[in-house]
Amino acid sequence: MGGIADAKQALKQRILDLVREYYAVAHQRPEFEPGRTRVSYSGRVFDEREMVLLTDSALDFWLTAGPYADKFERRMRQFFDCRDFLLVNSGSSANLLMVTTLCAPDLINNLRGDGPGPLQPGDEVITPAVTFPTTVAPIVQNRLVPVFVDCEVGTYNINPHLIEDAIGPRTKAIFVPHTVGNPCDMEIIPEIAKRRNLWLLEDGCDALGATFNGQLAGTFGAMSSLSFYPAHHITMGEGGGVAVNAFGLQKSAKSVRDWGRDCWCDPGKSDTCGKRFEWQLGELPCGYDHKYIYSNIGYNMKVTDLQAAIGLAQADRIDEFVEARRRNFRRLQDGLKDWQEYLILPKIDPRANPSPFGFPITLREGVDRGRLVRHLENAQIETRLVFGGNIVKQPGFLNIEKRVHGDLRDSDVIMRDTFFIGVYPGLTPIMIDYVLEAFAAYFVKRPVAVL
């Protein structure tokens, strides 16, 4: 057997060495050509390390979540110092998992009695009007009522000073995204949640590595989501995760992720509890196989080990990627200061250290967003709007059950006049310089706005 094992390992090593060679030949980036090379707003950044781990996982052919998924979850638990970290198949699924966990039928059995209880249909969740659709969708899908609060131009986050007045008799939770990587006011918001006995959830998909008062975004709420889509800070292709911080949520969250089952055995394992055929739950007959008892309405949100292998390699580079994003952000902030007659640049709370997803810009009155965006896109500089803008105005959300607090005036400004450009680690200094030159070329011409 030793001979077979040695031959197998030697052959695997040859394959992995060839993968490294292949990366060096096939994935070298072409030289940047201003006006011809696309300056993307985001993109995957990888090298031979990701390809080697992906190939190693493929050769093992585990496919479903396995050894690499365990290692990646462990790595992220250490990063956030959280009670648990659950990998899922997207950041959107991560948001769905968090909200559904707070509605899970078995949650009442796992909670201490002194905190917020499970959410019930009709309960309200405070959330910002400027948001991504799949931050709001899980609220609606769980028959809860979103309460939309206005956002701030400059931070693009929920206005924390409006939250208290938005709370009503049925408000049970606050769900806030850290928009484009800029942390919300995590001094005011957690204090309100604690004092008013509300669940606090963080959508941290844009903000891996951001801090507020030195504390990581994603560690303030009961749970926080991450996205590992290629546009985000680290990637595993499709994928996401949930950091579980609060006591009593792990079992329900894992159940909801894994079909709603009551059993907690890892894939391929049986009888972890030691009484697989001795349970009696619900109205099932005593002794019904615990592997097929379902205590929650759940989903299959799990990932493959192939994805997790890529994520594990990327996790080693979190600090590197975050610093590159901050560096590119600072360069844009400094380089665009000459055009503040036309532009509102991002506002950073002195207590915050963002992990930027992008560089958001709001145009002052008289500057037409469509003309500037077309100028940049024609120069091969990619732009994006701030997600759904005022989500209340989106066609899919016009007729949902909701409550709107106030006039959402600034959210409308963001919807109408804001866009963002990239800061991701794949952008080089020469690319950033080219972006700044494109802005300068536009404003030197002093275009007449189309009103």
Secondary structure by P-SEA (a helix, b strand, c coil): caaaaaaaaaaaaaaaaaaaaaaacccccccccccccccccccccccaaaaaaaaaaaaaccccccaaaaaaaaaaaaacccccccccccaaaaaaaaaaaaacccccccccccccccccccbbbbbbcccccccaaaaaaacbbbbbbbbbccccccccccccccccccccbbbbbcccccccaaaaaaaaaaaabbbbbbccccccccccccccccccccbbbbbccccccccccccbbbbbcccccaaaaaaaacccccccccccccccccccccccccccccccccccccccccccccccaaaaaaaaaaaacaaaaaaaaaaaaaaaaaaacccccccccccccccccccccbbbbbbcccccaaaaaaaaaaacbbbbcccccccccccccccccccccccaaaaaaaacbbbbbbbcccccaaaaaaaaaaaaaaaaacccccc
